[in-house]
Amino acid sequence: MSHRFAKAFARALQALLIVFLFAGTLAAQKRAARAAKPAASPIRHVIMVSVDGLMPDSYVNPDAHGLKVPTLRQLVREGSYSEGVLGVIPTVTYPSHTSMVTGVNPGTHGIQSNHPFDPLLQFPGALRWYTADIRVPTIYQVARKKGLKTALIYWPVSVGAQADAIVQEFWRRDPGSPEDTKLNFAMATPGLLDAVAKEFPNFRTQFLPPRAADEANADIAVHVIETMKPNLLMVHLLDVDHWAHEDGPFAGRVPQTIETADAQIARIIAAAKKAGIWNETVLLVVSDHGHMRTSRRVRPGIWMRERGLVQLDDKNRVVDWKAYLMPSTGSAYLYVKDPNDQETRRALLEILQKAAGKPETGIRQVLTHEQIVAIGGDPDAFLAIEAMDDWAIAGGYTGDLVSPAVEAAEHGYLPERPAMHPSLLVYGPAIGHAKIEGARLIDIAPTIARWLGLQMEKAEGKPLAIPLRRAAR
């Protein structure tokens, strides 16, 4: 072999070696990239069932209450669960459900109470029905915008919402009649409730808003799951809350109602299996608040009227106001009409600070504007008050200052009170077994968003650390 040929051969061999080395490096980089990239999420469908007023003790200590709840027991045994979620202020239905779907506190999303701002008391019985009043995006709006199928079944603050299937929670001031039920049929997705009534013969007798029985709302959920296979379904069951108000927590008809809710959850799981989507589904069972027994109520508006902070006509109708009390039973906000009215501010502070902590007044504490904002409450409120144990706060400016309670149990107290803590259970083939620590209502929407590959850009909450059996995005 000549010297020239040997040098050429060496150069060719060196070039070939470089090519092989580069190819090997590139292949290794591709393998590393595949290893670093998470596997596609096994979660394609999320079903959230809100059992209004369900207290965590229903599944943490079911034997203590004699509860026959095989479905909730299975969710605890095989899924992930919280022993008590931190709610929002006030701990009532409409602010709480809106926080679940927005990931923000009421001070941000704008649903500050079950009832609209009404200082002249012109709209008795009106609730915060309308999605247009929510100031930030909801998880169902974000999901729909990304092309996912969505369904809302009697979900609070859903009138006007856009979804592939929807039954809005709404009733008129004289509810429960067949004529009013026609309105709900008309407002729902065209043909949906007629189809449900055809499939379930008892549906029409049980769906009479506001008494939409849990079985009726579960009928709708089962039908929607089997016919539409939504990516996001949210259904509201109300009966536990209704009977807890009537009879007290875990008393009277409440245990049976919890057992009925348990059976409806089982039906929803069975529907997902029948529809062939269960292996890609996560089920959340949530609630909005707990309950506390009450026997008395106080009406702070009497003090306000006596100080001239509201003006009534000869028929006791409010004709003008300097201060306004917005009650949420366990707590209340107080507003001042003129932000520069220092005299009214001083009068309110004097009245309420004098009453706070005295057993005969029923006022446990007064929260300043700064304290309200710090816990996510209404930034427009001047003060807030919270009732003592066994007490509720009534609205209005006439009548007795102190009177017997009208309900056996109430909620609306500050969210850190253990009796107010909502429930949370998470279950499905992709969900591991764990106890969820530190959960907040505002964490629910971000958690769902992570599973479905969505972004909740305005969220104040964070995705919960719930273990998955398979890698998720």
C-alpha beads as a LAMMPS data file, in Angstrom:
LAMMPS data file: protein, C-alpha beads

473 atoms
472 bonds

1 atom types
1 bond types

-500.0 500.0 xlo xhi
-500.0 500.0 ylo yhi
-500.0 500.0 zlo zhi

Masses

1 110.0

Atoms # bond

1 1 1 0.000 0.000 0.000
2 1 1 1.452 3.366 -1.062
3 1 1 1.922 6.178 1.417
4 1 1 -0.605 8.344 -0.495
5 1 1 -3.244 5.581 -0.516
6 1 1 -2.713 4.943 3.169
7 1 1 -3.336 8.591 4.011
8 1 1 -6.523 8.670 1.873
9 1 1 -7.787 5.481 3.510
10 1 1 -7.137 6.927 6.959
11 1 1 -9.051 10.116 6.106
12 1 1 -12.016 8.100 4.775
13 1 1 -12.030 5.903 7.842
14 1 1 -11.951 8.974 10.101
15 1 1 -14.891 10.571 8.221
16 1 1 -16.884 7.343 8.459
17 1 1 -16.208 7.178 12.181
18 1 1 -17.445 10.769 12.629
19 1 1 -20.660 9.921 10.752
20 1 1 -21.284 6.896 12.985
21 1 1 -20.561 8.912 16.120
22 1 1 -22.932 11.692 15.033
23 1 1 -25.665 9.206 14.184
24 1 1 -25.249 7.521 17.552
25 1 1 -25.386 10.852 19.387
26 1 1 -28.522 11.875 17.482
27 1 1 -30.226 8.569 18.295
28 1 1 -29.327 8.945 21.967
29 1 1 -30.744 12.480 21.979
30 1 1 -33.999 11.214 20.463
31 1 1 -34.249 8.450 23.078
32 1 1 -33.614 10.962 25.865
33 1 1 -36.216 13.334 24.457
34 1 1 -38.778 10.536 24.328
35 1 1 -37.963 9.606 27.921
36 1 1 -38.218 13.234 29.086
37 1 1 -41.533 13.858 27.327
38 1 1 -44.461 12.721 29.489
39 1 1 -46.766 10.086 28.088
40 1 1 -50.058 11.280 26.765
41 1 1 -52.615 11.768 29.485
42 1 1 -54.884 8.760 30.060
43 1 1 -57.620 11.198 31.100
44 1 1 -60.016 12.227 28.333
45 1 1 -63.182 12.701 30.370
46 1 1 -63.871 14.405 33.702
47 1 1 -67.168 14.038 35.563
48 1 1 -67.710 16.303 38.565
49 1 1 -70.648 15.526 40.831
50 1 1 -71.403 18.193 43.422
51 1 1 -73.404 16.806 46.338
52 1 1 -74.516 20.097 47.840
53 1 1 -73.862 20.246 51.581
54 1 1 -72.133 16.836 51.806
55 1 1 -69.869 16.882 54.861
56 1 1 -66.554 14.956 54.750
57 1 1 -67.588 12.883 57.764
58 1 1 -70.036 11.154 55.401
59 1 1 -67.156 9.175 53.907
60 1 1 -64.392 9.607 56.505
61 1 1 -66.552 8.200 59.343
62 1 1 -69.651 6.670 57.705
63 1 1 -70.080 4.071 60.467
64 1 1 -70.421 6.816 63.082
65 1 1 -73.588 7.923 61.296
66 1 1 -74.869 4.492 60.315
67 1 1 -74.492 5.290 56.617
68 1 1 -74.847 2.657 53.903
69 1 1 -72.679 4.289 51.276
70 1 1 -70.826 1.567 49.348
71 1 1 -69.843 3.915 46.525
72 1 1 -68.293 6.571 48.774
73 1 1 -66.513 3.832 50.729
74 1 1 -65.070 2.464 47.480
75 1 1 -63.894 5.916 46.428
76 1 1 -62.039 6.325 49.733
77 1 1 -60.598 2.805 49.592
78 1 1 -59.401 2.906 45.988
79 1 1 -59.137 6.589 45.052
80 1 1 -57.856 9.808 46.592
81 1 1 -59.799 11.831 49.124
82 1 1 -59.645 14.877 51.387
83 1 1 -60.739 14.910 55.002
84 1 1 -61.880 18.502 54.521
85 1 1 -61.365 21.161 51.863
86 1 1 -60.859 24.849 52.588
87 1 1 -63.857 26.675 51.159
88 1 1 -64.401 30.324 50.277
89 1 1 -66.131 33.287 51.910
90 1 1 -69.067 33.083 52.231
91 1 1 -69.489 29.316 52.514
92 1 1 -72.710 29.227 50.509
93 1 1 -73.701 27.533 47.266
94 1 1 -73.291 30.032 44.448
95 1 1 -69.952 31.638 45.407
96 1 1 -68.542 28.192 46.223
97 1 1 -69.586 26.508 42.991
98 1 1 -68.251 29.442 40.997
99 1 1 -64.886 29.122 42.753
100 1 1 -64.840 25.421 41.857
101 1 1 -65.119 26.178 38.142
102 1 1 -62.952 29.313 37.961
103 1 1 -60.113 28.531 40.358
104 1 1 -60.447 31.961 41.984
105 1 1 -61.992 33.404 45.131
106 1 1 -65.337 35.256 45.136
107 1 1 -63.522 38.568 45.462
108 1 1 -62.150 37.893 41.977
109 1 1 -64.965 36.061 40.194
110 1 1 -67.684 38.435 41.438
111 1 1 -70.332 36.016 42.767
112 1 1 -70.207 37.323 46.341
113 1 1 -73.418 35.819 47.671
114 1 1 -76.273 33.538 46.691
115 1 1 -78.292 36.711 46.150
116 1 1 -77.742 39.822 44.016
117 1 1 -76.734 43.155 45.495
118 1 1 -80.119 44.574 46.522
119 1 1 -79.994 47.423 49.071
120 1 1 -83.619 48.439 48.416
121 1 1 -84.775 44.814 48.923
122 1 1 -86.627 44.783 45.612
123 1 1 -85.802 41.232 44.494
124 1 1 -86.775 38.767 47.227
125 1 1 -85.886 35.203 46.298
126 1 1 -83.631 36.147 43.380
127 1 1 -80.350 34.255 43.079
128 1 1 -77.131 34.765 41.126
129 1 1 -78.402 32.778 38.171
130 1 1 -76.365 34.261 35.312
131 1 1 -73.027 33.134 33.888
132 1 1 -72.547 36.633 32.451
133 1 1 -71.940 37.879 36.002
134 1 1 -68.800 35.732 36.377
135 1 1 -65.797 37.995 35.778
136 1 1 -63.200 35.364 34.796
137 1 1 -63.222 32.330 32.477
138 1 1 -64.734 29.085 33.750
139 1 1 -63.277 25.643 33.141
140 1 1 -66.269 24.721 30.984
141 1 1 -65.795 27.828 28.817
142 1 1 -62.085 27.081 28.382
143 1 1 -62.828 23.430 27.554
144 1 1 -65.470 24.334 24.978
145 1 1 -63.162 26.879 23.357
146 1 1 -60.596 24.093 22.889
147 1 1 -63.163 21.938 21.139
148 1 1 -64.017 19.613 24.021
149 1 1 -67.591 18.455 24.601
150 1 1 -69.125 19.988 27.711
151 1 1 -72.297 19.358 29.699
152 1 1 -73.783 21.289 32.646
153 1 1 -76.635 19.753 34.610
154 1 1 -78.384 22.077 37.046
155 1 1 -75.073 23.737 37.839
156 1 1 -75.308 27.011 39.808
157 1 1 -74.751 30.264 37.891
158 1 1 -75.313 28.530 34.558
159 1 1 -78.130 30.560 32.976
160 1 1 -76.759 31.811 29.672
161 1 1 -73.798 29.419 29.636
162 1 1 -72.802 27.750 26.381
163 1 1 -72.376 23.969 26.443
164 1 1 -73.052 20.985 24.207
165 1 1 -75.711 19.915 26.698
166 1 1 -77.130 22.163 29.392
167 1 1 -79.906 22.207 31.962
168 1 1 -79.654 25.551 33.766
169 1 1 -80.386 25.865 37.458
170 1 1 -83.226 28.359 37.562
171 1 1 -86.699 28.784 38.994
172 1 1 -89.216 31.579 39.240
173 1 1 -90.510 33.214 42.404
174 1 1 -93.482 30.856 42.553
175 1 1 -91.667 27.615 41.776
176 1 1 -92.664 23.986 41.622
177 1 1 -95.694 24.119 39.316
178 1 1 -95.943 22.286 35.988
179 1 1 -96.069 25.651 34.224
180 1 1 -92.726 26.615 35.735
181 1 1 -91.206 23.286 34.767
182 1 1 -92.058 24.069 31.145
183 1 1 -89.658 26.997 31.447
184 1 1 -86.805 24.707 32.470
185 1 1 -87.557 22.371 29.549
186 1 1 -87.541 25.354 27.207
187 1 1 -84.268 26.759 28.560
188 1 1 -82.420 23.440 28.341
189 1 1 -80.703 22.096 25.223
190 1 1 -83.570 21.527 22.735
191 1 1 -85.041 18.043 23.093
192 1 1 -82.736 17.003 25.928
193 1 1 -85.222 16.810 28.782
194 1 1 -87.910 15.276 26.584
195 1 1 -85.453 12.530 25.667
196 1 1 -84.594 11.987 29.348
197 1 1 -88.299 11.813 30.233
198 1 1 -88.823 9.207 27.520
199 1 1 -85.959 7.087 28.859
200 1 1 -86.859 7.453 32.573
201 1 1 -90.641 7.325 33.232
202 1 1 -90.431 8.940 36.705
203 1 1 -88.387 11.901 35.535
204 1 1 -91.198 14.425 35.081
205 1 1 -92.559 13.859 38.575
206 1 1 -89.107 14.312 40.129
207 1 1 -87.818 17.255 38.099
208 1 1 -89.830 20.147 39.562
209 1 1 -87.400 23.019 40.178
210 1 1 -86.277 24.053 42.675
211 1 1 -87.009 20.549 43.964
212 1 1 -85.058 18.779 41.258
213 1 1 -84.584 15.421 42.972
214 1 1 -81.129 13.880 42.907
215 1 1 -82.449 10.914 40.959
216 1 1 -83.810 13.254 38.276
217 1 1 -80.523 15.108 37.837
218 1 1 -78.708 11.768 37.748
219 1 1 -81.171 10.642 35.034
220 1 1 -79.999 13.574 32.931
221 1 1 -76.341 12.781 33.638
222 1 1 -76.744 9.116 32.687
223 1 1 -78.491 10.039 29.443
224 1 1 -75.859 12.625 28.519
225 1 1 -72.957 10.285 29.282
226 1 1 -74.395 7.454 27.216
227 1 1 -75.466 9.566 24.242
228 1 1 -72.822 12.301 24.094
229 1 1 -69.734 11.072 26.004
230 1 1 -68.748 14.582 27.130
231 1 1 -65.159 15.445 27.965
232 1 1 -66.366 17.574 30.875
233 1 1 -69.624 16.929 32.714
234 1 1 -70.738 18.775 35.849
235 1 1 -73.884 17.811 37.726
236 1 1 -75.399 19.342 40.859
237 1 1 -77.286 17.188 43.407
238 1 1 -79.232 19.276 45.940
239 1 1 -81.153 16.980 48.268
240 1 1 -78.535 16.506 51.011
241 1 1 -78.347 20.256 51.531
242 1 1 -82.129 20.603 51.528
243 1 1 -82.699 18.036 54.269
244 1 1 -79.676 19.130 56.303
245 1 1 -81.277 22.575 56.542
246 1 1 -84.576 20.985 57.527
247 1 1 -83.351 18.364 60.010
248 1 1 -79.732 19.181 60.880
249 1 1 -76.488 17.459 59.827
250 1 1 -76.767 13.632 59.865
251 1 1 -80.220 13.880 61.486
252 1 1 -83.749 12.997 60.402
253 1 1 -83.944 12.372 56.667
254 1 1 -80.317 13.315 55.953
255 1 1 -78.708 9.830 56.253
256 1 1 -81.193 8.359 53.791
257 1 1 -80.587 11.266 51.424
258 1 1 -76.815 10.743 51.569
259 1 1 -77.409 7.085 50.721
260 1 1 -79.568 8.135 47.771
261 1 1 -76.798 10.449 46.524
262 1 1 -74.371 7.535 46.873
263 1 1 -76.627 5.442 44.639
264 1 1 -76.766 8.208 42.007
265 1 1 -72.967 8.396 41.931
266 1 1 -72.916 4.642 41.321
267 1 1 -75.347 5.092 38.420
268 1 1 -73.100 7.734 36.881
269 1 1 -70.058 5.445 37.117
270 1 1 -72.057 2.614 35.532
271 1 1 -73.126 4.917 32.695
272 1 1 -69.500 5.829 31.965
273 1 1 -68.633 2.135 31.826
274 1 1 -71.581 1.394 29.556
275 1 1 -70.552 4.256 27.265
276 1 1 -67.053 2.797 26.985
277 1 1 -65.278 5.866 28.394
278 1 1 -64.614 4.808 31.993
279 1 1 -60.985 3.781 31.395
280 1 1 -60.267 7.387 30.366
281 1 1 -62.471 9.057 32.988
282 1 1 -61.837 10.763 36.306
283 1 1 -64.766 11.220 38.678
284 1 1 -64.734 13.996 41.252
285 1 1 -67.301 14.010 44.044
286 1 1 -67.264 17.447 45.651
287 1 1 -69.387 19.657 47.860
288 1 1 -69.588 23.361 48.484
289 1 1 -69.861 23.611 52.283
290 1 1 -70.920 21.823 55.442
291 1 1 -73.594 22.637 58.023
292 1 1 -73.832 23.875 61.584
293 1 1 -76.863 23.510 63.856
294 1 1 -78.736 26.708 64.688
295 1 1 -81.498 27.582 67.119
296 1 1 -81.457 31.401 67.104
297 1 1 -80.956 34.229 64.672
298 1 1 -80.100 37.888 65.026
299 1 1 -81.158 40.736 62.717
300 1 1 -78.416 43.424 62.819
301 1 1 -80.465 45.570 60.447
302 1 1 -82.558 46.572 63.477
303 1 1 -79.524 48.354 64.936
304 1 1 -78.861 49.998 61.568
305 1 1 -82.428 51.264 61.265
306 1 1 -82.365 52.636 64.792
307 1 1 -79.217 54.624 63.941
308 1 1 -80.802 56.071 60.816
309 1 1 -78.606 54.150 58.366
310 1 1 -81.645 53.009 56.363
311 1 1 -84.900 54.830 55.677
312 1 1 -88.255 53.027 55.473
313 1 1 -91.626 54.259 54.293
314 1 1 -94.913 53.773 56.162
315 1 1 -95.162 50.258 54.720
316 1 1 -91.648 49.378 55.962
317 1 1 -90.176 49.387 52.467
318 1 1 -86.613 50.645 52.055
319 1 1 -86.623 53.966 50.228
320 1 1 -83.024 55.040 50.865
321 1 1 -79.918 53.684 52.522
322 1 1 -76.551 54.768 53.841
323 1 1 -75.496 51.243 54.796
324 1 1 -76.629 47.840 53.510
325 1 1 -76.519 44.433 55.189
326 1 1 -76.179 41.437 52.810
327 1 1 -76.628 38.255 54.879
328 1 1 -75.370 34.774 54.067
329 1 1 -76.852 33.222 57.236
330 1 1 -73.576 32.341 58.941
331 1 1 -72.014 35.667 57.992
332 1 1 -72.918 38.967 56.355
333 1 1 -71.291 41.758 54.388
334 1 1 -71.889 45.425 55.170
335 1 1 -71.644 48.104 52.514
336 1 1 -71.573 51.896 52.670
337 1 1 -73.360 53.704 49.855
338 1 1 -71.021 56.719 49.783
339 1 1 -67.344 55.728 50.100
340 1 1 -66.622 59.167 51.592
341 1 1 -69.318 58.865 54.257
342 1 1 -67.080 58.614 57.305
343 1 1 -69.956 59.174 59.715
344 1 1 -71.743 56.024 58.508
345 1 1 -68.513 54.054 58.666
346 1 1 -67.949 55.116 62.252
347 1 1 -71.538 54.258 63.160
348 1 1 -71.282 50.753 61.698
349 1 1 -68.006 50.093 63.459
350 1 1 -69.407 51.300 66.750
351 1 1 -72.574 49.190 66.457
352 1 1 -70.844 45.976 65.458
353 1 1 -67.735 46.162 67.609
354 1 1 -69.958 46.806 70.607
355 1 1 -71.989 43.686 69.783
356 1 1 -69.117 41.342 68.857
357 1 1 -68.307 38.622 71.334
358 1 1 -71.348 39.137 73.541
359 1 1 -73.393 35.912 73.856
360 1 1 -76.728 37.713 73.716
361 1 1 -75.987 39.328 70.338
362 1 1 -74.988 36.240 68.349
363 1 1 -72.109 38.142 66.678
364 1 1 -68.852 36.207 66.943
365 1 1 -66.509 38.663 65.242
366 1 1 -66.171 41.634 62.914
367 1 1 -63.852 41.549 59.912
368 1 1 -62.317 44.722 58.528
369 1 1 -62.110 45.513 54.830
370 1 1 -58.452 44.453 54.841
371 1 1 -59.269 41.123 56.467
372 1 1 -62.048 40.489 53.956
373 1 1 -59.735 41.071 51.011
374 1 1 -56.991 38.928 52.552
375 1 1 -59.244 35.839 52.555
376 1 1 -60.639 36.398 49.073
377 1 1 -63.884 38.154 49.981
378 1 1 -65.727 41.052 48.394
379 1 1 -63.367 44.030 47.951
380 1 1 -66.383 46.353 47.826
381 1 1 -67.534 45.440 51.337
382 1 1 -66.691 47.760 54.207
383 1 1 -67.059 45.138 56.947
384 1 1 -68.137 41.544 57.453
385 1 1 -69.595 39.868 60.514
386 1 1 -69.735 36.204 61.474
387 1 1 -72.342 34.552 63.676
388 1 1 -71.569 32.569 66.810
389 1 1 -72.151 28.832 67.019
390 1 1 -75.883 28.057 67.130
391 1 1 -76.717 31.480 65.633
392 1 1 -77.656 32.691 62.146
393 1 1 -77.771 36.221 60.726
394 1 1 -81.054 37.411 59.204
395 1 1 -81.550 40.240 56.745
396 1 1 -84.093 43.035 56.781
397 1 1 -84.650 46.003 59.066
398 1 1 -87.928 45.242 60.859
399 1 1 -89.170 42.561 63.219
400 1 1 -87.509 41.094 66.296
401 1 1 -83.812 41.607 66.918
402 1 1 -83.492 38.016 68.151
403 1 1 -85.856 35.233 67.102
404 1 1 -85.912 31.437 66.742
405 1 1 -84.010 30.035 63.787
406 1 1 -86.047 29.126 60.734
407 1 1 -83.734 26.232 59.782
408 1 1 -82.269 23.415 61.874
409 1 1 -78.841 24.025 60.343
410 1 1 -77.104 26.721 58.328
411 1 1 -73.806 27.538 56.615
412 1 1 -72.089 30.688 55.415
413 1 1 -69.680 30.924 58.358
414 1 1 -65.986 31.584 57.743
415 1 1 -64.296 28.880 55.659
416 1 1 -61.733 27.863 58.281
417 1 1 -64.502 26.566 60.558
418 1 1 -64.241 22.710 60.387
419 1 1 -68.016 22.311 60.129
420 1 1 -67.939 24.375 56.919
421 1 1 -65.307 22.264 55.132
422 1 1 -66.440 20.858 51.757
423 1 1 -65.831 17.313 50.532
424 1 1 -63.529 16.032 47.796
425 1 1 -63.075 12.521 46.433
426 1 1 -61.237 11.673 43.193
427 1 1 -61.635 8.285 41.543
428 1 1 -60.995 6.475 38.286
429 1 1 -58.692 3.956 36.602
430 1 1 -55.936 6.572 36.281
431 1 1 -56.143 7.781 39.902
432 1 1 -53.898 6.414 42.642
433 1 1 -54.796 5.961 46.290
434 1 1 -53.859 8.814 48.628
435 1 1 -55.121 11.258 51.197
436 1 1 -55.241 14.740 49.662
437 1 1 -53.723 17.316 52.001
438 1 1 -54.244 21.053 51.892
439 1 1 -56.972 21.058 49.241
440 1 1 -58.891 24.269 48.508
441 1 1 -61.998 24.800 46.409
442 1 1 -59.984 27.121 44.174
443 1 1 -57.647 24.207 43.345
444 1 1 -60.323 22.116 41.630
445 1 1 -60.513 23.922 38.266
446 1 1 -56.697 24.051 37.829
447 1 1 -56.542 20.318 38.598
448 1 1 -59.150 19.498 35.963
449 1 1 -57.384 21.806 33.514
450 1 1 -54.104 19.944 33.966
451 1 1 -55.779 16.594 33.277
452 1 1 -57.482 17.857 30.120
453 1 1 -54.511 19.856 28.847
454 1 1 -56.160 23.242 29.380
455 1 1 -54.882 26.544 30.748
456 1 1 -56.684 28.509 33.484
457 1 1 -54.672 31.713 33.151
458 1 1 -56.596 33.671 35.800
459 1 1 -56.568 30.908 38.423
460 1 1 -55.518 31.690 41.987
461 1 1 -55.514 28.004 42.893
462 1 1 -53.023 25.328 41.843
463 1 1 -53.347 21.753 40.573
464 1 1 -53.618 19.290 43.439
465 1 1 -50.940 16.644 43.925
466 1 1 -53.161 13.665 43.163
467 1 1 -51.204 10.521 42.226
468 1 1 -51.836 9.007 38.811
469 1 1 -51.417 5.353 37.982
470 1 1 -50.192 6.358 34.514
471 1 1 -48.211 9.431 33.549
472 1 1 -50.275 12.528 32.841
473 1 1 -49.352 15.682 30.985

Bonds

1 1 1 2
2 1 2 3
3 1 3 4
4 1 4 5
5 1 5 6
6 1 6 7
7 1 7 8
8 1 8 9
9 1 9 10
10 1 10 11
11 1 11 12
12 1 12 13
13 1 13 14
14 1 14 15
15 1 15 16
16 1 16 17
17 1 17 18
18 1 18 19
19 1 19 20
20 1 20 21
21 1 21 22
22 1 22 23
23 1 23 24
24 1 24 25
25 1 25 26
26 1 26 27
27 1 27 28
28 1 28 29
29 1 29 30
30 1 30 31
31 1 31 32
32 1 32 33
33 1 33 34
34 1 34 35
35 1 35 36
36 1 36 37
37 1 37 38
38 1 38 39
39 1 39 40
40 1 40 41
41 1 41 42
42 1 42 43
43 1 43 44
44 1 44 45
45 1 45 46
46 1 46 47
47 1 47 48
48 1 48 49
49 1 49 50
50 1 50 51
51 1 51 52
52 1 52 53
53 1 53 54
54 1 54 55
55 1 55 56
56 1 56 57
57 1 57 58
58 1 58 59
59 1 59 60
60 1 60 61
61 1 61 62
62 1 62 63
63 1 63 64
64 1 64 65
65 1 65 66
66 1 66 67
67 1 67 68
68 1 68 69
69 1 69 70
70 1 70 71
71 1 71 72
72 1 72 73
73 1 73 74
74 1 74 75
75 1 75 76
76 1 76 77
77 1 77 78
78 1 78 79
79 1 79 80
80 1 80 81
81 1 81 82
82 1 82 83
83 1 83 84
84 1 84 85
85 1 85 86
86 1 86 87
87 1 87 88
88 1 88 89
89 1 89 90
90 1 90 91
91 1 91 92
92 1 92 93
93 1 93 94
94 1 94 95
95 1 95 96
96 1 96 97
97 1 97 98
98 1 98 99
99 1 99 100
100 1 100 101
101 1 101 102
102 1 102 103
103 1 103 104
104 1 104 105
105 1 105 106
106 1 106 107
107 1 107 108
108 1 108 109
109 1 109 110
110 1 110 111
111 1 111 112
112 1 112 113
113 1 113 114
114 1 114 115
115 1 115 116
116 1 116 117
117 1 117 118
118 1 118 119
119 1 119 120
120 1 120 121
121 1 121 122
122 1 122 123
123 1 123 124
124 1 124 125
125 1 125 126
126 1 126 127
127 1 127 128
128 1 128 129
129 1 129 130
130 1 130 131
131 1 131 132
132 1 132 133
133 1 133 134
134 1 134 135
135 1 135 136
136 1 136 137
137 1 137 138
138 1 138 139
139 1 139 140
140 1 140 141
141 1 141 142
142 1 142 143
143 1 143 144
144 1 144 145
145 1 145 146
146 1 146 147
147 1 147 148
148 1 148 149
149 1 149 150
150 1 150 151
151 1 151 152
152 1 152 153
153 1 153 154
154 1 154 155
155 1 155 156
156 1 156 157
157 1 157 158
158 1 158 159
159 1 159 160
160 1 160 161
161 1 161 162
162 1 162 163
163 1 163 164
164 1 164 165
165 1 165 166
166 1 166 167
167 1 167 168
168 1 168 169
169 1 169 170
170 1 170 171
171 1 171 172
172 1 172 173
173 1 173 174
174 1 174 175
175 1 175 176
176 1 176 177
177 1 177 178
178 1 178 179
179 1 179 180
180 1 180 181
181 1 181 182
182 1 182 183
183 1 183 184
184 1 184 185
185 1 185 186
186 1 186 187
187 1 187 188
188 1 188 189
189 1 189 190
190 1 190 191
191 1 191 192
192 1 192 193
193 1 193 194
194 1 194 195
195 1 195 196
196 1 196 197
197 1 197 198
198 1 198 199
199 1 199 200
200 1 200 201
201 1 201 202
202 1 202 203
203 1 203 204
204 1 204 205
205 1 205 206
206 1 206 207
207 1 207 208
208 1 208 209
209 1 209 210
210 1 210 211
211 1 211 212
212 1 212 213
213 1 213 214
214 1 214 215
215 1 215 216
216 1 216 217
217 1 217 218
218 1 218 219
219 1 219 220
220 1 220 221
221 1 221 222
222 1 222 223
223 1 223 224
224 1 224 225
225 1 225 226
226 1 226 227
227 1 227 228
228 1 228 229
229 1 229 230
230 1 230 231
231 1 231 232
232 1 232 233
233 1 233 234
234 1 234 235
235 1 235 236
236 1 236 237
237 1 237 238
238 1 238 239
239 1 239 240
240 1 240 241
241 1 241 242
242 1 242 243
243 1 243 244
244 1 244 245
245 1 245 246
246 1 246 247
247 1 247 248
248 1 248 249
249 1 249 250
250 1 250 251
251 1 251 252
252 1 252 253
253 1 253 254
254 1 254 255
255 1 255 256
256 1 256 257
257 1 257 258
258 1 258 259
259 1 259 260
260 1 260 261
261 1 261 262
262 1 262 263
263 1 263 264
264 1 264 265
265 1 265 266
266 1 266 267
267 1 267 268
268 1 268 269
269 1 269 270
270 1 270 271
271 1 271 272
272 1 272 273
273 1 273 274
274 1 274 275
275 1 275 276
276 1 276 277
277 1 277 278
278 1 278 279
279 1 279 280
280 1 280 281
281 1 281 282
282 1 282 283
283 1 283 284
284 1 284 285
285 1 285 286
286 1 286 287
287 1 287 288
288 1 288 289
289 1 289 290
290 1 290 291
291 1 291 292
292 1 292 293
293 1 293 294
294 1 294 295
295 1 295 296
296 1 296 297
297 1 297 298
298 1 298 299
299 1 299 300
300 1 300 301
301 1 301 302
302 1 302 303
303 1 303 304
304 1 304 305
305 1 305 306
306 1 306 307
307 1 307 308
308 1 308 309
309 1 309 310
310 1 310 311
311 1 311 312
312 1 312 313
313 1 313 314
314 1 314 315
315 1 315 316
316 1 316 317
317 1 317 318
318 1 318 319
319 1 319 320
320 1 320 321
321 1 321 322
322 1 322 323
323 1 323 324
324 1 324 325
325 1 325 326
326 1 326 327
327 1 327 328
328 1 328 329
329 1 329 330
330 1 330 331
331 1 331 332
332 1 332 333
333 1 333 334
334 1 334 335
335 1 335 336
336 1 336 337
337 1 337 338
338 1 338 339
339 1 339 340
340 1 340 341
341 1 341 342
342 1 342 343
343 1 343 344
344 1 344 345
345 1 345 346
346 1 346 347
347 1 347 348
348 1 348 349
349 1 349 350
350 1 350 351
351 1 351 352
352 1 352 353
353 1 353 354
354 1 354 355
355 1 355 356
356 1 356 357
357 1 357 358
358 1 358 359
359 1 359 360
360 1 360 361
361 1 361 362
362 1 362 363
363 1 363 364
364 1 364 365
365 1 365 366
366 1 366 367
367 1 367 368
368 1 368 369
369 1 369 370
370 1 370 371
371 1 371 372
372 1 372 373
373 1 373 374
374 1 374 375
375 1 375 376
376 1 376 377
377 1 377 378
378 1 378 379
379 1 379 380
380 1 380 381
381 1 381 382
382 1 382 383
383 1 383 384
384 1 384 385
385 1 385 386
386 1 386 387
387 1 387 388
388 1 388 389
389 1 389 390
390 1 390 391
391 1 391 392
392 1 392 393
393 1 393 394
394 1 394 395
395 1 395 396
396 1 396 397
397 1 397 398
398 1 398 399
399 1 399 400
400 1 400 401
401 1 401 402
402 1 402 403
403 1 403 404
404 1 404 405
405 1 405 406
406 1 406 407
407 1 407 408
408 1 408 409
409 1 409 410
410 1 410 411
411 1 411 412
412 1 412 413
413 1 413 414
414 1 414 415
415 1 415 416
416 1 416 417
417 1 417 418
418 1 418 419
419 1 419 420
420 1 420 421
421 1 421 422
422 1 422 423
423 1 423 424
424 1 424 425
425 1 425 426
426 1 426 427
427 1 427 428
428 1 428 429
429 1 429 430
430 1 430 431
431 1 431 432
432 1 432 433
433 1 433 434
434 1 434 435
435 1 435 436
436 1 436 437
437 1 437 438
438 1 438 439
439 1 439 440
440 1 440 441
441 1 441 442
442 1 442 443
443 1 443 444
444 1 444 445
445 1 445 446
446 1 446 447
447 1 447 448
448 1 448 449
449 1 449 450
450 1 450 451
451 1 451 452
452 1 452 453
453 1 453 454
454 1 454 455
455 1 455 456
456 1 456 457
457 1 457 458
458 1 458 459
459 1 459 460
460 1 460 461
461 1 461 462
462 1 462 463
463 1 463 464
464 1 464 465
465 1 465 466
466 1 466 467
467 1 467 468
468 1 468 469
469 1 469 470
470 1 470 471
471 1 471 472
472 1 472 473
